[in-house]
């Protein structure tokens, strides 16, 4: 399977390096789908999923998978922050900049600006653009499609992934330099997929995301001849007013045996906060509403006012 170089760069005390990407399908056609992961070097799930997807689609493109056909061109960038991934750094190692705060980039600028510019150029003409992320080091999130200021078409298309949650969130000034915001001005449809926790590989989530992406390619007419054995989950749309953050009133050690992705009832215990020195239970964290638990704290050291989880309600 041929791999192209998105950008080649030099470094002070090592050999030159490059950011590889996969360009699959008819190169004379505009891309149907572009997928990006690894903008943050500590988010492993998306890198693993897209590297597997590139391997799978590469076999289809070469005719190695009987009865399966790639009908549209697909661009896959499994890992943007290649140096950060090597040392598990969220930011670009040399200057500690966040690549996902550098868009639309600048081809004659600093290294992370040049990277952002190159990523935007190779993905800009795609009909569908998908950015894969995990949460931060503290929070684990169940697989979900994120939409920011979506069009009606994006709201409808988001269900083609078959993931259990489609979450619409309000835009913020914090997002104006992200790849998702840069894509919004280019037409087409744009999606952020969130799953897992930074610094970890969640195999069950990765398997679910792989199936979701293959399903999406099939349902958008990009891939033909693939039938997945698992049944689809029900998908639910959650608007900006249907999200409740669970905030701790206590400091201590947070313990929970729950997992994101389960439905909870009003009054259910999400976890307990223990005193760090005497081992007594300070208090319980309960959800005041029923809904889908989409995020849960995995960093046990808890300060008062910290986010413990997120519940999305049906109404």
Beta strands, then each sheet from edge to edge (+ up, - down):
strand 1: 4-11
strand 2: 14-24
strand 3: 33-36
strand 4: 69-70
strand 5: 74-77
strand 6: 128-133
strand 7: 139-148
strand 8: 165-169
strand 9: 189-196
strand 10: 223-224
strand 11: 236-238
strand 12: 243-247
strand 13: 252-255
strand 14: 263-264
strand 15: 269-274
strand 16: 281-286
strand 17: 291-297
strand 18: 301-302
strand 19: 307-312
sheet 1: 1+ 2- 5+ 3+ 6+ 9+ 7- 8- 11-
sheet 2: 1+ 2- 5+ 3+ 6+ 9+ 7- 17+ 14-
sheet 3: 1+ 2- 5+ 3+ 6+ 9+ 7- 17+ 19- 12+
sheet 4: 4+ 10-
sheet 5: 16+ 15- 13+ 18-
end
